[in-house]
Amino acid sequence: MSDLPTTVNDRVRFGAAYYVEYHPTDADRDLERDLDLMAEASFSVIRVGESTWSTWEPEDGVFELDWLQPVLDGAHSRGIDVILGTPTYAVPPWLARKYPEIAGERRTGVRNAWGARQEMDLTHPAYRFYCERVIRAVVGRYADHPAVIGFQVDNEPGLHLLHNEGVFQSFVDHLRHTYGDVETLNREWGLVYWSHRLSTWADLWRPDGNAQPQYDLAWRRFQARLVSEFIEWQASIVREIAAPEKFVTTCIAYARPGIDDPDLTGPLDVTAGNPYYTMQDGLALPSPENVPQSWTTTGTWTIFHSADRMYSSKQAPFLVTETNAGAIGGSATNVPAFDGQWRQVAWAMIARGARMIEYWHWHTLHYGTETYWIGILPHDQQPGRVYEQLAALGAEIKTAEDHLEGLVPEAAVGLLWSNASKWGLAGQPALARPDGTGDPDSYERIAHAFYRGAFEAGAPVRIIHDQQLVGEVTRDPAEVASELPVLLVPALYIASDELLNWLRAYAEAGGHLVLGPRTGYADTEARARLEAKPGRLAEAAGVNYQEFSNLSAPVPVGGSGIDVPAGATATAWADYLRVSGSAEVLVEYDHPALGAYPAVTTASAGAGRVTTVGTVPDPALAAAVLRRVAPGEGDAWRALAGGSVTVTSAINGEGRRLRVLHNWSWEQATVTLPAAVTDVLGDGASLAAGERLELGAWDVRVVLED
């Protein structure tokens, strides 16, 4: 926390994206009214300017920069901070007309059509020239304005994988510098297969028709590096102009195919993300099952997962730059929140590390693609239910802000995340879709199953990336085992020898390693490993396997060493585990063929333990496994979670523990407090241990342990 800019860390900010330039009526009149309404709703921040390059520069070299001044002046006079965006993700028509060659190519030689956004080749020198010019003009005009606390460069980068000639040639150069010569590449990629051996770098084929997984993984890594470099380049320009106390970030849509978030956020001051979610019954507990996740997520557990993903990028608190105000998506997607659900999601995000909650957006558009992406003010521009709900939330956050400073979410269970494995399993999916084709979201399906199991078990998770354990800096396995005594490792398909050795050392140092399907199967080039699977971990796990199978239907399971609830199932996948050491069988398949193989085993390893899960567990099985392995058995606070109630905790800057209790249901819930607390959102009343705390429909209570 101490490394964050003071403008991020001083308080939790609350606000919305605001576009006065989109107003359909008298902008000057509406501006004063809007800012007054924001102040009355306890807004402390707005984000401006990132979507309107053609307003900043309506013609080549003709800049109109003064139109934003009244917004910044008005915000500052009301104590509202401003994040200023660079407009580089939406190219003006004159630039596309004069330089059509800057268009990105989704396929080699096939340019993106203009008319949406992010159509361009972000590496093209002409595009970069005009980007730098508009960045310097806009940031230079407002860098010293007292309302501006930070800058957002670009917007949701990484939407397209680029196939332009310059990009491809840069990729060839990258391979040449990485591998040195074609014979090394031939050997490392196994290009003897299907007669793909190269005799010269000019022989490398285009990515469009590629079927080789080693090529695909290298291509995806390269694309993510291009995006990271582009954002770092913009940030460096802003830092030349702006004062050092003003932060620089970009907003991330985590489903984008072209991002590696730890690499992307490394040069930035703070992570910022745009989590969108299904409201109404999509937030009910128990959560709906078998709902595909995409840019918008469904299920209460995904709210916490989104927050933990944002925290994981820098292992630090983060900003929410966009999230649901009203119904989101499009004209046929109209699912506005129930009363109370905005409070619930905001407090869940704050408890998991959010230092800002910012909605998209202030007023609903009357034209354009996002006409029915509903903002805080509806189409009639009059404050209504959404405004009233958010104004009450803003007042709550302001009331509680002294207790929120320096807040760090607690977790005793880690989950190892690997973007390389995500790309590897997109190229060679393990899991199948209902129609039998490979599911490119195989990695997410497996990882989400384990995360959701921890959520259902009431065990908060710290997501940590593979390169944050073994990379430029390698963490001490014993230190991590002390900090996170359980480490979930599902679908770690792409892994170096060093990382797998580190995982074994983590267990031997006293950690509890929980392995999931596909872990340790391939090396860093996506080549299947020669050793027994899970690679380099089989001996410590006390099991190995040679065969595996997709499951076309869920398979019932039963527990011989674990309390498995009736109806729990194995889904999608089964490793044919064979006990090769002293492993204990915990869960078995109820199936005439699969019954010969255990579904879940556990074995001691040095001072720790390795538990192996050979399937994609359904929520009931995953929760049963996590209840057995997660620390905190007998924790009275953790015992409160269940049914529609969740409990999460964080430590504030004073070292005091904040507890956030949710009721994700229409039915009232009551919990008995296991310790004395102060009611943060009420009148500051003290509540004694043993007192009952009422949670209404879609309610949240925030208390501070005494």
VENSUL-V857639 format. One record per residue. N is the residue number from 1. RES is the residue in one small letter. D_CENTER is the distance of its C-alpha to the mean C-alpha in Angstrom with 1 decimal. Layout:
n=N res=RES d_center=D_CENTER
n=N res=RES d_center=D_CENTER
//
This chain:
n=1 res=m d_center=19.3
n=2 res=s d_center=22.6
n=3 res=d d_center=21.2
n=4 res=l d_center=19.4
n=5 res=p d_center=21.6
n=6 res=t d_center=23.7
n=7 res=t d_center=22.7
n=8 res=v d_center=19.2
n=9 res=n d_center=20.4
n=10 res=d d_center=23.5
n=11 res=r d_center=22.2
n=12 res=v d_center=19.5
n=13 res=r d_center=19.9
n=14 res=f d_center=20.1
n=15 res=g d_center=20.7
n=16 res=a d_center=19.9
n=17 res=a d_center=20.1
n=18 res=y d_center=23.8
n=19 res=y d_center=25.8
n=20 res=v d_center=29.5
n=21 res=e d_center=30.3
n=22 res=y d_center=29.3
n=23 res=h d_center=31.8
n=24 res=p d_center=34.5
n=25 res=t d_center=37.1
n=26 res=d d_center=38.6
n=27 res=a d_center=35.6
n=28 res=d d_center=37.6
n=29 res=r d_center=38.6
n=30 res=d d_center=35.1
n=31 res=l d_center=33.5
n=32 res=e d_center=35.6
n=33 res=r d_center=35.1
n=34 res=d d_center=31.3
n=35 res=l d_center=31.1
n=36 res=d d_center=33.5
n=37 res=l d_center=31.4
n=38 res=m d_center=28.3
n=39 res=a d_center=30.3
n=40 res=e d_center=31.6
n=41 res=a d_center=28.1
n=42 res=s d_center=27.3
n=43 res=f d_center=25.0
n=44 res=s d_center=24.5
n=45 res=v d_center=22.4
n=46 res=i d_center=22.1
n=47 res=r d_center=20.5
n=48 res=v d_center=23.0
n=49 res=g d_center=24.3
n=50 res=e d_center=21.4
n=51 res=s d_center=22.6
n=52 res=t d_center=26.4
n=53 res=w d_center=27.7
n=54 res=s d_center=30.8
n=55 res=t d_center=31.5
n=56 res=w d_center=31.3
n=57 res=e d_center=33.3
n=58 res=p d_center=35.2
n=59 res=e d_center=37.3
n=60 res=d d_center=37.2
n=61 res=g d_center=37.8
n=62 res=v d_center=38.5
n=63 res=f d_center=36.2
n=64 res=e d_center=36.0
n=65 res=l d_center=34.1
n=66 res=d d_center=35.9
n=67 res=w d_center=34.5
n=68 res=l d_center=31.5
n=69 res=q d_center=33.9
n=70 res=p d_center=34.8
n=71 res=v d_center=31.2
n=72 res=l d_center=30.5
n=73 res=d d_center=34.0
n=74 res=g d_center=33.6
n=75 res=a d_center=30.2
n=76 res=h d_center=31.6
n=77 res=s d_center=34.7
n=78 res=r d_center=32.7
n=79 res=g d_center=30.5
n=80 res=i d_center=27.4
n=81 res=d d_center=25.3
n=82 res=v d_center=24.0
n=83 res=i d_center=21.1
n=84 res=l d_center=22.7
n=85 res=g d_center=20.9
n=86 res=t d_center=22.4
n=87 res=p d_center=23.2
n=88 res=t d_center=22.7
n=89 res=y d_center=20.5
n=90 res=a d_center=23.3
n=91 res=v d_center=26.6
n=92 res=p d_center=29.9
n=93 res=p d_center=32.4
n=94 res=w d_center=35.0
n=95 res=l d_center=32.9
n=96 res=a d_center=32.1
n=97 res=r d_center=35.8
n=98 res=k d_center=37.2
n=99 res=y d_center=34.8
n=100 res=p d_center=33.8
n=101 res=e d_center=33.1
n=102 res=i d_center=29.8
n=103 res=a d_center=28.3
n=104 res=g d_center=25.7
n=105 res=e d_center=26.7
n=106 res=r d_center=24.7
n=107 res=r d_center=27.5
n=108 res=t d_center=30.2
n=109 res=g d_center=32.6
n=110 res=v d_center=31.0
n=111 res=r d_center=29.7
n=112 res=n d_center=27.1
n=113 res=a d_center=29.1
n=114 res=w d_center=28.8
n=115 res=g d_center=28.1
n=116 res=a d_center=24.3
n=117 res=r d_center=22.1
n=118 res=q d_center=20.6
n=119 res=e d_center=23.6
n=120 res=m d_center=24.7
n=121 res=d d_center=24.9
n=122 res=l d_center=23.1
n=123 res=t d_center=25.4
n=124 res=h d_center=28.6
n=125 res=p d_center=31.0
n=126 res=a d_center=32.2
n=127 res=y d_center=28.8
n=128 res=r d_center=28.0
n=129 res=f d_center=31.4
n=130 res=y d_center=30.8
n=131 res=c d_center=27.2
n=132 res=e d_center=28.7
n=133 res=r d_center=31.6
n=134 res=v d_center=29.7
n=135 res=i d_center=27.2
n=136 res=r d_center=30.3
n=137 res=a d_center=32.1
n=138 res=v d_center=29.4
n=139 res=v d_center=28.2
n=140 res=g d_center=31.7
n=141 res=r d_center=33.0
n=142 res=y d_center=30.7
n=143 res=a d_center=29.5
n=144 res=d d_center=32.1
n=145 res=h d_center=31.8
n=146 res=p d_center=31.4
n=147 res=a d_center=28.9
n=148 res=v d_center=26.3
n=149 res=i d_center=24.0
n=150 res=g d_center=21.5
n=151 res=f d_center=20.5
n=152 res=q d_center=17.6
n=153 res=v d_center=18.4
n=154 res=d d_center=17.8
n=155 res=n d_center=15.2
n=156 res=e d_center=12.2
n=157 res=p d_center=13.7
n=158 res=g d_center=13.9
n=159 res=l d_center=15.1
n=160 res=h d_center=18.1
n=161 res=l d_center=19.4
n=162 res=l d_center=22.7
n=163 res=h d_center=26.0
n=164 res=n d_center=28.4
n=165 res=e d_center=31.4
n=166 res=g d_center=30.4
n=167 res=v d_center=26.9
n=168 res=f d_center=28.6
n=169 res=q d_center=31.3
n=170 res=s d_center=28.8
n=171 res=f d_center=27.1
n=172 res=v d_center=30.7
n=173 res=d d_center=31.3
n=174 res=h d_center=28.1
n=175 res=l d_center=29.3
n=176 res=r d_center=32.8
n=177 res=h d_center=31.7
n=178 res=t d_center=29.5
n=179 res=y d_center=32.1
n=180 res=g d_center=35.3
n=181 res=d d_center=37.3
n=182 res=v d_center=37.1
n=183 res=e d_center=38.7
n=184 res=t d_center=35.9
n=185 res=l d_center=33.3
n=186 res=n d_center=35.6
n=187 res=r d_center=35.6
n=188 res=e d_center=31.9
n=189 res=w d_center=30.8
n=190 res=g d_center=33.7
n=191 res=l d_center=35.1
n=192 res=v d_center=38.4
n=193 res=y d_center=36.8
n=194 res=w d_center=38.0
n=195 res=s d_center=39.9
n=196 res=h d_center=37.0
n=197 res=r d_center=38.5
n=198 res=l d_center=38.5
n=199 res=s d_center=41.7
n=200 res=t d_center=40.3
n=201 res=w d_center=36.9
n=202 res=a d_center=38.2
n=203 res=d d_center=38.0
n=204 res=l d_center=34.2
n=205 res=w d_center=33.4
n=206 res=r d_center=30.8
n=207 res=p d_center=27.4
n=208 res=d d_center=28.2
n=209 res=g d_center=30.3
n=210 res=n d_center=28.9
n=211 res=a d_center=28.7
n=212 res=q d_center=28.4
n=213 res=p d_center=25.2
n=214 res=q d_center=25.8
n=215 res=y d_center=26.1
n=216 res=d d_center=23.0
n=217 res=l d_center=20.8
n=218 res=a d_center=22.5
n=219 res=w d_center=22.0
n=220 res=r d_center=18.3
n=221 res=r d_center=18.0
n=222 res=f d_center=20.5
n=223 res=q d_center=18.7
n=224 res=a d_center=15.5
n=225 res=r d_center=18.0
n=226 res=l d_center=19.7
n=227 res=v d_center=16.7
n=228 res=s d_center=16.1
n=229 res=e d_center=19.8
n=230 res=f d_center=20.1
n=231 res=i d_center=17.7
n=232 res=e d_center=19.5
n=233 res=w d_center=22.8
n=234 res=q d_center=22.1
n=235 res=a d_center=21.1
n=236 res=s d_center=24.4
n=237 res=i d_center=26.4
n=238 res=v d_center=25.1
n=239 res=r d_center=25.9
n=240 res=e d_center=29.4
n=241 res=i d_center=30.1
n=242 res=a d_center=28.2
n=243 res=a d_center=29.1
n=244 res=p d_center=27.1
n=245 res=e d_center=26.2
n=246 res=k d_center=24.1
n=247 res=f d_center=20.5
n=248 res=v d_center=18.8
n=249 res=t d_center=15.2
n=250 res=t d_center=13.5
n=251 res=c d_center=11.0
n=252 res=i d_center=8.1
n=253 res=a d_center=7.5
n=254 res=y d_center=4.9
n=255 res=a d_center=7.8
n=256 res=r d_center=10.3
n=257 res=p d_center=12.6
n=258 res=g d_center=13.6
n=259 res=i d_center=10.9
n=260 res=d d_center=10.7
n=261 res=d d_center=8.4
n=262 res=p d_center=10.8
n=263 res=d d_center=13.6
n=264 res=l d_center=12.6
n=265 res=t d_center=12.2
n=266 res=g d_center=15.1
n=267 res=p d_center=17.8
n=268 res=l d_center=16.2
n=269 res=d d_center=17.1
n=270 res=v d_center=13.9
n=271 res=t d_center=10.2
n=272 res=a d_center=9.8
n=273 res=g d_center=7.3
n=274 res=n d_center=8.6
n=275 res=p d_center=7.6
n=276 res=y d_center=10.7
n=277 res=y d_center=12.3
n=278 res=t d_center=15.7
n=279 res=m d_center=18.2
n=280 res=q d_center=21.6
n=281 res=d d_center=22.0
n=282 res=g d_center=18.4
n=283 res=l d_center=17.9
n=284 res=a d_center=21.0
n=285 res=l d_center=21.4
n=286 res=p d_center=22.2
n=287 res=s d_center=19.2
n=288 res=p d_center=20.2
n=289 res=e d_center=20.2
n=290 res=n d_center=19.7
n=291 res=v d_center=17.6
n=292 res=p d_center=15.8
n=293 res=q d_center=12.1
n=294 res=s d_center=11.3
n=295 res=w d_center=10.0
n=296 res=t d_center=11.3
n=297 res=t d_center=10.9
n=298 res=t d_center=13.9
n=299 res=g d_center=14.8
n=300 res=t d_center=14.8
n=301 res=w d_center=12.8
n=302 res=t d_center=9.7
n=303 res=i d_center=9.9
n=304 res=f d_center=9.8
n=305 res=h d_center=7.2
n=306 res=s d_center=4.7
n=307 res=a d_center=6.7
n=308 res=d d_center=6.9
n=309 res=r d_center=3.6
n=310 res=m d_center=4.7
n=311 res=y d_center=8.0
n=312 res=s d_center=7.9
n=313 res=s d_center=8.0
n=314 res=k d_center=11.4
n=315 res=q d_center=12.1
n=316 res=a d_center=13.0
n=317 res=p d_center=12.7
n=318 res=f d_center=10.8
n=319 res=l d_center=11.8
n=320 res=v d_center=10.9
n=321 res=t d_center=12.8
n=322 res=e d_center=12.9
n=323 res=t d_center=12.9
n=324 res=n d_center=15.7
n=325 res=a d_center=19.1
n=326 res=g d_center=21.2
n=327 res=a d_center=21.0
n=328 res=i d_center=18.5
n=329 res=g d_center=18.7
n=330 res=g d_center=22.3
n=331 res=s d_center=25.9
n=332 res=a d_center=25.8
n=333 res=t d_center=22.7
n=334 res=n d_center=24.1
n=335 res=v d_center=22.4
n=336 res=p d_center=22.6
n=337 res=a d_center=21.6
n=338 res=f d_center=24.3
n=339 res=d d_center=25.7
n=340 res=g d_center=23.8
n=341 res=q d_center=20.3
n=342 res=w d_center=19.2
n=343 res=r d_center=20.4
n=344 res=q d_center=18.6
n=345 res=v d_center=15.1
n=346 res=a d_center=15.8
n=347 res=w d_center=17.2
n=348 res=a d_center=14.6
n=349 res=m d_center=12.0
n=350 res=i d_center=14.9
n=351 res=a d_center=15.7
n=352 res=r d_center=12.3
n=353 res=g d_center=12.6
n=354 res=a d_center=12.4
n=355 res=r d_center=15.4
n=356 res=m d_center=15.5
n=357 res=i d_center=15.2
n=358 res=e d_center=16.2
n=359 res=y d_center=17.0
n=360 res=w d_center=17.5
n=361 res=h d_center=20.3
n=362 res=w d_center=23.7
n=363 res=h d_center=26.2
n=364 res=t d_center=26.0
n=365 res=l d_center=27.1
n=366 res=h d_center=30.5
n=367 res=y d_center=30.0
n=368 res=g d_center=27.6
n=369 res=t d_center=24.8
n=370 res=e d_center=23.0
n=371 res=t d_center=26.2
n=372 res=y d_center=24.9
n=373 res=w d_center=21.5
n=374 res=i d_center=22.9
n=375 res=g d_center=22.7
n=376 res=i d_center=24.1
n=377 res=l d_center=27.6
n=378 res=p d_center=28.6
n=379 res=h d_center=30.8
n=380 res=d d_center=33.9
n=381 res=q d_center=32.2
n=382 res=q d_center=33.5
n=383 res=p d_center=31.5
n=384 res=g d_center=31.0
n=385 res=r d_center=29.1
n=386 res=v d_center=25.6
n=387 res=y d_center=27.0
n=388 res=e d_center=28.9
n=389 res=q d_center=25.9
n=390 res=l d_center=23.8
n=391 res=a d_center=26.9
n=392 res=a d_center=27.4
n=393 res=l d_center=23.8
n=394 res=g d_center=24.3
n=395 res=a d_center=27.5
n=396 res=e d_center=25.9
n=397 res=i d_center=23.4
n=398 res=k d_center=26.3
n=399 res=t d_center=28.5
n=400 res=a d_center=26.1
n=401 res=e d_center=24.9
n=402 res=d d_center=27.3
n=403 res=h d_center=25.7
n=404 res=l d_center=22.1
n=405 res=e d_center=22.8
n=406 res=g d_center=21.2
n=407 res=l d_center=19.1
n=408 res=v d_center=17.3
n=409 res=p d_center=15.6
n=410 res=e d_center=17.6
n=411 res=a d_center=16.9
n=412 res=a d_center=19.3
n=413 res=v d_center=17.4
n=414 res=g d_center=15.1
n=415 res=l d_center=13.0
n=416 res=l d_center=13.3
n=417 res=w d_center=10.6
n=418 res=s d_center=12.2
n=419 res=n d_center=11.3
n=420 res=a d_center=15.1
n=421 res=s d_center=15.5
n=422 res=k d_center=13.1
n=423 res=w d_center=15.4
n=424 res=g d_center=18.5
n=425 res=l d_center=18.1
n=426 res=a d_center=17.5
n=427 res=g d_center=20.8
n=428 res=q d_center=22.5
n=429 res=p d_center=21.0
n=430 res=a d_center=22.1
n=431 res=l d_center=21.7
n=432 res=a d_center=23.6
n=433 res=r d_center=23.2
n=434 res=p d_center=26.0
n=435 res=d d_center=28.1
n=436 res=g d_center=28.1
n=437 res=t d_center=26.2
n=438 res=g d_center=23.4
n=439 res=d d_center=19.9
n=440 res=p d_center=17.6
n=441 res=d d_center=14.6
n=442 res=s d_center=16.5
n=443 res=y d_center=13.9
n=444 res=e d_center=11.3
n=445 res=r d_center=14.3
n=446 res=i d_center=15.6
n=447 res=a d_center=12.6
n=448 res=h d_center=11.8
n=449 res=a d_center=15.5
n=450 res=f d_center=15.6
n=451 res=y d_center=12.7
n=452 res=r d_center=14.5
n=453 res=g d_center=17.8
n=454 res=a d_center=16.9
n=455 res=f d_center=15.9
n=456 res=e d_center=19.2
n=457 res=a d_center=21.1
n=458 res=g d_center=20.1
n=459 res=a d_center=18.7
n=460 res=p d_center=15.6
n=461 res=v d_center=13.2
n=462 res=r d_center=12.2
n=463 res=i d_center=9.7
n=464 res=i d_center=11.5
n=465 res=h d_center=11.7
n=466 res=d d_center=15.0
n=467 res=q d_center=16.1
n=468 res=q d_center=15.6
n=469 res=l d_center=18.3
n=470 res=v d_center=20.6
n=471 res=g d_center=20.8
n=472 res=e d_center=22.5
n=473 res=v d_center=22.6
n=474 res=t d_center=23.0
n=475 res=r d_center=22.5
n=476 res=d d_center=25.4
n=477 res=p d_center=24.7
n=478 res=a d_center=27.0
n=479 res=e d_center=25.1
n=480 res=v d_center=21.8
n=481 res=a d_center=23.8
n=482 res=s d_center=25.1
n=483 res=e d_center=21.8
n=484 res=l d_center=20.0
n=485 res=p d_center=22.9
n=486 res=v d_center=20.9
n=487 res=l d_center=18.5
n=488 res=l d_center=17.1
n=489 res=v d_center=17.2
n=490 res=p d_center=16.6
n=491 res=a d_center=17.0
n=492 res=l d_center=17.4
n=493 res=y d_center=19.5
n=494 res=i d_center=19.6
n=495 res=a d_center=20.9
n=496 res=s d_center=23.6
n=497 res=d d_center=26.6
n=498 res=e d_center=25.7
n=499 res=l d_center=22.4
n=500 res=l d_center=24.2
n=501 res=n d_center=27.0
n=502 res=w d_center=24.7
n=503 res=l d_center=23.4
n=504 res=r d_center=27.0
n=505 res=a d_center=27.9
n=506 res=y d_center=25.2
n=507 res=a d_center=26.9
n=508 res=e d_center=30.3
n=509 res=a d_center=29.6
n=510 res=g d_center=29.0
n=511 res=g d_center=25.4
n=512 res=h d_center=24.7
n=513 res=l d_center=22.9
n=514 res=v d_center=21.7
n=515 res=l d_center=21.6
n=516 res=g d_center=20.4
n=517 res=p d_center=21.6
n=518 res=r d_center=21.6
n=519 res=t d_center=21.0
n=520 res=g d_center=23.5
n=521 res=y d_center=24.8
n=522 res=a d_center=24.5
n=523 res=d d_center=24.8
n=524 res=t d_center=23.1
n=525 res=e d_center=25.0
n=526 res=a d_center=23.9
n=527 res=r d_center=27.5
n=528 res=a d_center=28.3
n=529 res=r d_center=29.5
n=530 res=l d_center=33.2
n=531 res=e d_center=33.1
n=532 res=a d_center=32.7
n=533 res=k d_center=29.3
n=534 res=p d_center=27.0
n=535 res=g d_center=27.8
n=536 res=r d_center=29.2
n=537 res=l d_center=28.2
n=538 res=a d_center=30.7
n=539 res=e d_center=33.4
n=540 res=a d_center=31.3
n=541 res=a d_center=30.0
n=542 res=g d_center=33.5
n=543 res=v d_center=32.6
n=544 res=n d_center=32.2
n=545 res=y d_center=32.2
n=546 res=q d_center=33.4
n=547 res=e d_center=32.8
n=548 res=f d_center=29.9
n=549 res=s d_center=29.8
n=550 res=n d_center=27.7
n=551 res=l d_center=28.4
n=552 res=s d_center=29.4
n=553 res=a d_center=29.5
n=554 res=p d_center=28.2
n=555 res=v d_center=30.6
n=556 res=p d_center=31.8
n=557 res=v d_center=31.5
n=558 res=g d_center=33.5
n=559 res=g d_center=33.2
n=560 res=s d_center=36.0
n=561 res=g d_center=34.4
n=562 res=i d_center=31.7
n=563 res=d d_center=31.8
n=564 res=v d_center=30.3
n=565 res=p d_center=30.6
n=566 res=a d_center=32.7
n=567 res=g d_center=30.9
n=568 res=a d_center=28.1
n=569 res=t d_center=27.5
n=570 res=a d_center=26.2
n=571 res=t d_center=24.4
n=572 res=a d_center=23.9
n=573 res=w d_center=25.0
n=574 res=a d_center=27.6
n=575 res=d d_center=28.4
n=576 res=y d_center=32.1
n=577 res=l d_center=32.0
n=578 res=r d_center=35.3
n=579 res=v d_center=36.1
n=580 res=s d_center=37.5
n=581 res=g d_center=37.8
n=582 res=s d_center=37.9
n=583 res=a d_center=34.8
n=584 res=e d_center=35.1
n=585 res=v d_center=34.2
n=586 res=l d_center=32.0
n=587 res=v d_center=31.3
n=588 res=e d_center=33.4
n=589 res=y d_center=33.2
n=590 res=d d_center=35.8
n=591 res=h d_center=36.8
n=592 res=p d_center=40.0
n=593 res=a d_center=38.5
n=594 res=l d_center=35.2
n=595 res=g d_center=37.0
n=596 res=a d_center=38.3
n=597 res=y d_center=35.0
n=598 res=p d_center=32.9
n=599 res=a d_center=29.4
n=600 res=v d_center=28.4
n=601 res=t d_center=30.2
n=602 res=t d_center=30.2
n=603 res=a d_center=32.2
n=604 res=s d_center=33.0
n=605 res=a d_center=32.1
n=606 res=g d_center=33.8
n=607 res=a d_center=32.9
n=608 res=g d_center=29.8
n=609 res=r d_center=28.9
n=610 res=v d_center=27.1
n=611 res=t d_center=26.2
n=612 res=t d_center=25.7
n=613 res=v d_center=24.3
n=614 res=g d_center=25.7
n=615 res=t d_center=24.1
n=616 res=v d_center=21.0
n=617 res=p d_center=21.9
n=618 res=d d_center=21.9
n=619 res=p d_center=20.5
n=620 res=a d_center=24.0
n=621 res=l d_center=24.5
n=622 res=a d_center=21.1
n=623 res=a d_center=21.8
n=624 res=a d_center=25.3
n=625 res=v d_center=24.2
n=626 res=l d_center=21.8
n=627 res=r d_center=24.6
n=628 res=r d_center=26.9
n=629 res=v d_center=24.9
n=630 res=a d_center=22.8
n=631 res=p d_center=24.8
n=632 res=g d_center=26.2
n=633 res=e d_center=28.6
n=634 res=g d_center=31.0
n=635 res=d d_center=28.6
n=636 res=a d_center=29.9
n=637 res=w d_center=26.8
n=638 res=r d_center=24.7
n=639 res=a d_center=27.7
n=640 res=l d_center=27.2
n=641 res=a d_center=24.1
n=642 res=g d_center=25.0
n=643 res=g d_center=25.8
n=644 res=s d_center=24.0
n=645 res=v d_center=23.6
n=646 res=t d_center=20.6
n=647 res=v d_center=21.0
n=648 res=t d_center=18.6
n=649 res=s d_center=19.7
n=650 res=a d_center=19.2
n=651 res=i d_center=21.8
n=652 res=n d_center=22.9
n=653 res=g d_center=24.7
n=654 res=e d_center=28.0
n=655 res=g d_center=26.9
n=656 res=r d_center=27.1
n=657 res=r d_center=24.9
n=658 res=l d_center=23.3
n=659 res=r d_center=23.0
n=660 res=v d_center=21.1
n=661 res=l d_center=22.7
n=662 res=h d_center=21.6
n=663 res=n d_center=23.8
n=664 res=w d_center=21.9
n=665 res=s d_center=25.2
n=666 res=w d_center=28.3
n=667 res=e d_center=30.4
n=668 res=q d_center=31.1
n=669 res=a d_center=30.2
n=670 res=t d_center=32.0
n=671 res=v d_center=31.1
n=672 res=t d_center=33.4
n=673 res=l d_center=32.3
n=674 res=p d_center=32.7
n=675 res=a d_center=33.2
n=676 res=a d_center=34.4
n=677 res=v d_center=31.9
n=678 res=t d_center=32.0
n=679 res=d d_center=30.6
n=680 res=v d_center=28.4
n=681 res=l d_center=28.2
n=682 res=g d_center=31.8
n=683 res=d d_center=34.8
n=684 res=g d_center=33.9
n=685 res=a d_center=36.0
n=686 res=s d_center=36.2
n=687 res=l d_center=35.8
n=688 res=a d_center=37.5
n=689 res=a d_center=36.4
n=690 res=g d_center=37.4
n=691 res=e d_center=37.1
n=692 res=r d_center=35.3
n=693 res=l d_center=32.3
n=694 res=e d_center=32.1
n=695 res=l d_center=28.9
n=696 res=g d_center=29.6
n=697 res=a d_center=27.9
n=698 res=w d_center=24.3
n=699 res=d d_center=24.9
n=700 res=v d_center=23.2
n=701 res=r d_center=25.3
n=702 res=v d_center=24.4
n=703 res=v d_center=26.9
n=704 res=l d_center=27.7
n=705 res=e d_center=29.5
n=706 res=d d_center=32.9
//
